[in-house]
Amino acid sequence: MRGVKVSLFGFGNVGKAVARVLLEKERFFRERYGIALKVVSVADTSGVVWLPEGIDLQEVLLVKETFGKLSAWTNDYEVYNFTPEEAVEDIDADIVIDVTNDRNAWGWHLAALREGKAVVTSNKPPLAFHYAELVGEAEKRDVPYLFEATVMAGTPVIGILRENLLGDTVRRIEAVLNATTTFILSRMEQGRTFEEALKEAQSLGIAERDPSGDVLGIDAGYKATILHCVAFGPITFREAMVKGIDGISQEKVKEARSRDRTVRLVAVVEKGKVIVEPREVSLDSPLAVESHENAAVIKTDLLGELAIKGAGAGLKETASGVVSDVIKAALRIA
C-alpha cells in the first residue's frame, strides 16, 4: 500500500466537497488502486492547518461548517499564516490540490512543480493565461499537472483530448461551457426578461453576486482557451474573441424558439482561433443543453464527430473531476 500525501488549497464549497469524497471513498481507493491518500494540510483564506501525520477530515469539515474558518481550530491543531508559496515549499506533500479562485495561483503552481510536487487544479485563470509555462515546467520536472475540472466539471473532455484521441487530428470543437448562461437563456424562453432570469439564477445560487464572469462570457472564454491549449497548442485568453449574453433580448430568444432553434453561448475552437458568442443551435443539436449541463462536439480527421455531454457545474460533479485527477497523479507517483 503506497501512502500519498496531499495538500488541499481552498476550503470553500468545492474544497469541502473534495474533502468529503476523499473521506467517504478512502476504503474504495485503497482496495481498488492500492493508494492510501493522506491529507497533511488544508488551507482557506484564514490560514493553513498542517499536521504531517495526517488531518482528520471529519473534524476539519466540522470546524469549517461550525465556525466558517479554519483559524477557529485552535484546540488540537496549530494554524499557520503561510502564503501559498510558503506552504507549497515548506509542507511535505506529493500532490498539491488547488480549488481556489486565486487568479495568481500560477506562481505557486510553478513553485510546487519546481519542488517536484504534482498539481491538480480546478482553477481556470492560471491555465488560461500561463498554460505553456505551467505544462512546460511539469514536463521538464516529469511530474503530473492535471486540470480536468477546469472545463465541464467532472465530464472528462480534457481527458478525451489529452489522453484518448492521440492518433487523431482535431479539426474543430464547438461547445456550450457555462451553465449560468444556459439557465438564464432557458428562463428567457419561458417569458422572463434577462434581468428577471439573472435575479432568479442568483437567488438559486447558480449565478454569483457579481455575475459578470458568466454573462459577459469570460468564464466560457477561459474554458475555451484551455480546450485550445490541449487540442491545438498554447494560446492565452487575451487572444480569444469573447461576447456574452448581456445584449440578448427576450424577443431574439423567442423568435429563435419559434423556428425550432435555441440561443446558447457557444464556444468555437479551431487552430489559432477561439470565439465565444451567443449563437442559435437546432433543438436536436447536442449543444441544445438545459439546466446545468455542458456539451462539446469534437470533430477529428479519423473519428469524425464525437459529442460529449454532462454536468458542467455542481459540487459533487466538480469534485469528481478533481479527485479523478488526484488518483491519476497518485498512481503515477506510486
Disulfide bonds with the S-S distance in Angstrom:
none
